[in-house]
Amino acid sequence: MSKEANSMLENTNYLQQKLDEMGYPAWHMPYSNTVFFKRPDESILNKYMLANGNLPNYGGELSHIVVMQHVKREIIDEFIADLSVTL
């Protein structure tokens, strides 16, 4: 696996871990860089331009983040901090 791909997967796992630590419903498939989670507050949706969907079999109103090269831990930490304020 390339260094870049490995970094994206590490950051995906980091995002999942942070969501798990705060008890926020979220999941991702192994070797996937997409994390799905319960749709957050509108302010979070707008700030991070999250993609949304409605998947009844997976909990209904959801959002997701595709962790690409530009999604660094600093951005993930900021997202988690913003999300925690809305809970």
Wavefront OBJ file of the C-alpha trace (Angstrom):
o trace
v 0.000 0.000 0.000
v 1.306 3.457 -0.821
v 2.275 5.884 1.916
v -0.545 8.238 0.838
v -3.207 5.510 0.942
v -1.945 4.315 4.304
v -2.131 7.862 5.680
v -5.748 8.240 4.508
v -6.734 4.957 6.171
v -4.954 5.929 9.403
v -6.860 9.227 9.450
v -10.110 7.393 8.692
v -9.517 5.137 11.684
v -8.624 8.199 13.777
v -11.932 9.889 12.850
v -13.852 6.708 13.673
v -12.033 6.403 17.009
v -12.841 10.016 17.957
v -16.524 9.544 17.082
v -16.582 6.296 19.087
v -14.966 8.016 22.096
v -17.748 10.594 22.185
v -20.430 7.935 21.721
v -21.514 9.330 18.360
v -23.108 6.697 16.081
v -20.660 6.071 13.228
v -19.117 3.283 11.173
v -16.870 2.512 8.244
v -15.846 -0.596 6.400
v -12.293 -1.926 6.777
v -9.984 -0.531 4.067
v -12.525 2.189 3.262
v -11.806 5.889 3.665
v -15.489 6.813 4.114
v -17.018 7.236 7.569
v -20.821 7.317 7.882
v -22.487 8.847 10.930
v -25.756 10.199 12.295
v -26.546 13.478 10.568
v -25.335 16.343 12.763
v -26.687 19.824 13.393
v -27.228 22.117 10.397
v -24.325 24.350 11.447
v -21.924 21.392 11.179
v -23.411 20.345 7.829
v -22.828 23.812 6.418
v -19.368 24.424 7.871
v -17.937 21.140 6.602
v -20.137 20.788 3.489
v -21.059 17.230 4.429
v -22.761 14.846 2.033
v -26.105 13.570 3.294
v -28.465 10.724 2.618
v -31.367 8.827 4.063
v -30.668 5.133 4.527
v -33.482 3.586 6.605
v -31.652 0.255 6.930
v -28.649 2.038 8.452
v -30.272 4.460 10.851
v -32.046 6.969 8.641
v -30.671 10.483 8.270
v -26.914 10.150 7.740
v -23.898 12.148 6.671
v -20.477 10.966 5.639
v -16.900 12.125 5.280
v -14.554 10.772 2.637
v -11.120 11.080 4.192
v -8.843 12.199 1.370
v -5.282 13.529 1.386
v -6.299 17.027 2.525
v -8.241 15.725 5.568
v -5.550 15.989 8.218
v -5.879 15.273 11.930
v -6.116 18.988 12.696
v -9.278 19.165 10.563
v -10.639 16.008 12.183
v -9.971 17.433 15.664
v -11.722 20.690 14.726
v -14.700 18.733 13.358
v -14.923 16.648 16.545
v -14.702 19.770 18.745
v -17.453 21.490 16.744
v -19.607 18.358 16.798
v -19.230 17.926 20.557
v -20.540 21.449 21.180
v -23.807 20.606 19.384
v -24.565 17.486 21.456
l 1 2 3 4 5 6 7 8 9 10 11 12 13 14 15 16 17 18 19 20 21 22 23 24 25 26 27 28 29 30 31 32 33 34 35 36 37 38 39 40 41 42 43 44 45 46 47 48 49 50 51 52 53 54 55 56 57 58 59 60 61 62 63 64 65 66 67 68 69 70 71 72 73 74 75 76 77 78 79 80 81 82 83 84 85 86 87
